[in-house]
Amino acid sequence: LESATIEVGAKVGENGKIFGSVSNVQVAEALETAGFAIERKKIKLLGEAIKTVGTYKAEVIVHKDIKLTIDFKVVEA
């Protein structure tokens, strides 16, 4: 999971800003596409609201005592 390449697609305007923002729901969907079934409530986005394309971090609870920090990319869909 830590070494997986996770990409979240988003609608992007001309200036590189996302329409709306990326949430743990989109990250959960991207993880599932990559073969990892993680509930959205077990994913916590780290940092400020995600409103532009780029690389971000999220904390994933894989077990009650095990938390991983993953990187994911927000890309133009």
C-alpha positions in Angstrom: 0.0 0.0 0.0 2.8 2.4 0.9 4.5 1.9 -2.5 1.4 1.9 -4.6 0.8 4.6 -7.1 -2.6 6.2 -6.3 -4.1 8.8 -8.7 -7.3 10.7 -8.1 -8.8 12.2 -11.1 -10.5 15.6 -10.8 -12.1 18.2 -13.1 -9.6 21.1 -13.4 -10.0 24.6 -14.7 -7.6 26.6 -16.9 -5.6 27.8 -13.9 -4.9 24.3 -12.5 -7.5 24.6 -9.7 -10.0 21.8 -9.1 -13.7 22.4 -9.3 -14.6 21.8 -5.6 -12.0 19.8 -3.6 -10.8 16.2 -3.2 -12.1 14.3 -0.2 -11.5 10.9 1.4 -14.3 9.5 -0.7 -12.3 10.0 -3.9 -9.1 8.7 -2.3 -11.1 5.6 -1.2 -12.3 5.1 -4.7 -8.8 5.4 -6.2 -7.5 2.9 -3.6 -10.2 0.5 -4.6 -9.3 0.8 -8.2 -5.7 0.0 -7.3 -6.8 -3.1 -5.5 -7.1 -1.9 -1.9 -10.5 -2.0 -0.2 -10.3 0.7 2.5 -13.4 2.4 3.9 -13.5 6.2 3.5 -13.9 6.7 7.2 -10.5 5.1 7.7 -8.8 7.7 5.5 -7.7 11.0 6.8 -6.3 13.6 4.4 -3.3 15.4 5.8 -2.8 19.2 5.4 -5.2 21.8 4.0 -8.1 21.3 1.6 -7.0 19.8 -1.7 -7.9 22.3 -4.4 -5.1 22.0 -7.0 -3.4 19.1 -8.9 -0.3 17.8 -7.2 0.9 15.2 -4.7 -0.6 14.9 -1.3 -0.5 12.7 1.8 -3.2 10.8 3.6 -3.3 8.6 6.8 -4.9 5.2 6.3 -6.0 3.0 9.2 -5.4 -0.6 8.1 -6.0 -2.1 11.5 -6.9 -0.5 14.8 -3.3 -0.4 15.8 -1.7 0.1 12.4 -1.7 3.5 10.5 0.1 4.2 7.3 0.9 7.4 5.6 0.5 7.2 1.8 1.2 9.6 -1.0 -1.4 10.1 -3.8 -1.5 12.3 -6.8 -4.4 14.5 -7.9 -4.5 14.6 -11.7 -6.7 16.1 -14.4 -9.5 13.8 -15.3 
